[in-house]
Amino acid sequence: MLNAVDIPLADPHFWTLTGAVRVAQLCDDWGLTWGCHSNNHFDISLAMFTHVGAARQANPPLLIRTGSGRRAIGRLTKNPLEIKNGKIAVPDAPGLGVELDWEQVRKAHDAYKKLARRRA
């Protein structure tokens, strides 16, 4: 190995959930530490990252980068996942394990439309 890569990013926003899991599996096979990062800080992204981490093979440990200098955008679910002592419990509910808060989704959509109008 040429050691040309330090920490590949298995980002489900870019690779999809299946693709991100595959990137993570390849990193596990090659003995690389891998990570996820995003500039989208909604709690749905945290649920996606949690499931990618749970689906990977055992080692090395998952690295989640939770910020890029931007503030968190907000909550879109009724019961967002929580990081406790550096860990996240994988939910046992269907899908991503979170329930959308449609009022919060509407507010975020309205804010997006308002921002898009300002940029036009």
Buried (B, 14 or more C-beta within 10 A) or exposed (E): EEEEEEBBBBBBBEBEBEBBBBBBBBBBEEEBBBBBBBEEBBBBBBBBBBBBBBBBEEEBEBBBEEEEEEEEBEBBBEEBBEEEEEEBEEBEEEEBBBBEBEEBBEEBEEEEEEEEEEEE
